[in-house]
């Protein structure tokens, strides 16, 4: 395993840059955690809110510095309990964001992300007897940062951290944030 890592780092740091403009496709996986705001209906709740996440995107890269992405995020499942009531659910999101990069070497860069995402949460609660099902959605900001290493002319790997806000537009209340750390494989066509 250690030799694969050394080979990957050698490819990323020691060969010429391949920054290529064009259509970009990507797939990623990672871990996400729901962070509830203190004003939520579940203050000081016990949570089982960490889950694996998946994402996919299509975008356009304009050199090293700028790219745009339209993405889908499966943020996984969560369960929150305050002792009397248990709320469980699944969250997914569709996002539109811009990434601004800063090259550090010919094949290695850091980037920041800013954009919006439209999220949907399907929940089940035992607040009033049997499981009561509901759905909520909204559009909120997302932002993040990461590092990107080019492997070949058409491929790169990113390590990134994103924060995706969740707020209930109908009740004008903040629900919390999803914190997502992921590894993304990208292919430039």
N, C-alpha and C positions, 0 to 999 in steps of 0.2 A: 504494500500500500504506500509506503514511504517513497518508493521509487517512482510510482505513478505521479505522486504529488511533485516530486523534484522535476520530472519530465514536463508536467503541465506548467510549472513556474518557469522553467527554461524556455518553453514555447512562448509564454506570455511576455517575458521580460527581455529576451535576447534575440528576437528576430524583428525584421522591419515592420513598420506599421502598415495596416491594410484598411484604414478608414475608408469605407465605401458607402456612397450614397445609394439610396434605393429603398424598396419595400422590405420591411422587416417582419418576421414571424417569430413568436416566442412562446415557450412553455416553461412553467415554473412550479415549484412545490416548496412548502415550508411549514412554519408553525405560526398560528395566530392566537391571540388572547384578547378576550373582551374585558375592557376596563370600564365598569359602570361609574357614572358621576355620583357624587355624594347626594345629590338631590333626587336620585331615582327612587322608585318604589321599593327598592331592595337595599337600603343602606346597611352596611356591615353584614352583608349576606355571605353565606358560604357558597363558593362557586366552584364548578367543574367546567371551566370556561376555556381551557387550552385545547386546541385541536389542530389537526393537520389541515393545511390549506392547499389549494391548487389555483393556478391562473394561466390564462392564455391571452395573447394579444396579437394585433396586427398594427403596423405603424409605418412611418416613413422616417428615415435617417437622412439628415442633411450634414454629412461630414462628422467630425468629432464632437462638435459643440452642441448640436440641436437635433432632437427627434420628437415626434408626436406619436402617441399610442392610444388605441381604442382597445380596452381590455375587458375580460370577464374574470371575476374572482369568486371562487367557492370558498367561503370563509369558515366552513365547518359548522359544528354543532356546539351548543353551550347549554349549561344547566345552572340555574341560580335558585337558591333557597334561603328564606329568611326564618325558617323554623315552622311557620304555619303554611306557607304557600311555596310551591315549586314551579318555576317557569323554565321550560326548555324550548329550544328552537334551533333553526337552521338559518344561516345568513348567506346571501349571495349579492353580488354587486357588478354593475357595468360601469366602466370608468373612461374618461377622456382626459389625458394629461400630456404635459410637455416636459421633456427632460433636457436639462442644460448641463453639458459636460465640460470638464476641465482636464485636458490631457496632462498626465504626470510624466509619462515616458512615451515612446513611440506606439506602444501597444497597451498601455495601462492608463485608465482615467478614473476620476471620481465624478459623480453626477448628483444633481438635485432634481426632484420631481415636484410639480405642483399641478393640481387639476381638480376635477369634480368626479363624484361617483353617485350613481343612483342605486340604492340598496333596497333589498326586500328581506324582511325577517318573518318567517312563518313560526308561530309559537303555539305551545300547548301549556295550559295552566290548570292547576287543581284548586284554584282559589274558591270556587263555588261548587264544590262536589266533584263530579266526574270531569275528566279532562276537557277543558274548553279551548277550542282552537281559534286562532286569530291570525291576522296578517297585518304588518305595518310596513311602510316604505317611506323613503324620502330621498332628497338630493342634497349632498353635503360636500365639503371640501376634503381633499386628500393631499398629503404631501409626504415626501420621503427623501432618502439619500442612499447612495450605494457606491460600489466600486465595480468597474467593468474591465475585463481582460480579453483581448482579442486572441483567438487561437489560430485561425486561418483567415484568409481573405473574406470568407463568408460566415464565419462562426465566432461567437463570443460567449463568455460566461459572466453573469452578473451576480453579486451578492448584494441584496438590498433590504432596506427596512422602510416600511410604509406605515403611516398613521392615517386611518380612515375614520372620520367623524360620523357619528350617528345622532340625529336629533329628530324629534317628532314634530313635524310641521303643524299638525292639527292641534296639538296641545301646547305648542311653542315651548317645548322642553328639551333639554339635552339629555340623551340616554347615556352616552359614553363614547368610547373609541375602540376600534379594533387596531391592535398593534400586530403587524405581520412582518416576520423575517423570512426571506425566501432566497432560494437559488434559482436563477433563471438561465435557460439556454436560449440564445437568439441566433437566428439564421437570416442573413441579408441576401435577398434575391437580386 
